[in-house]
Amino acid sequence: MSVKVYLAGDISYRNRWRPKVMKACDDLPIEWLSPVDTIDYAPKKLLQANNNNMVFLDCDLVKVDKCDVVFAYLRSAQVCGSKHSGTSTEIGYAHKAGKIIVLVNDMPEDEGCKYAFIQRIAGRRFFKTLDEGIDFLREFVQEMGYLPTGEKE
């Protein structure tokens, strides 16, 4: 049995955080869901896919419905150019659906405070670094009994 984890956050080609999370958990039984499953990361294609795809949000919310955990990463707009309206929507939707939300917000305090409400939703599963969020995700999957510590498939 595997844990389904939806990776919510910046989809720009400049930001390759998803592979880092996936690689750090590659020894665990996780099925990854992402808003960019079928979208090319090339800048021109990514922008075109995002702007032309009117069902983009609907598809994302269906993936949130299917997941067990939403792992959300908010990065500074200076780094990724994003205001995180889509990610905030996914987090709110996941919260209403009763999903576990792991939130990483590594923005400087003056920028990150704009997402205080979202941080309250995540509660004790809010982290300031990607590595802390990954560590929690790993512990959560192991603790859920999907793969007891020390056991190999």
Helices and strands as residue ranges (DSSP letters): E 3-9, H 17-24, E 30-33, H 43-52, H 56-66, E 69-74, H 77-80, H 85-96, E 100-105, H 109-112, G 113-115, H 116-122, G 123-125, E 126-127, H 130-143
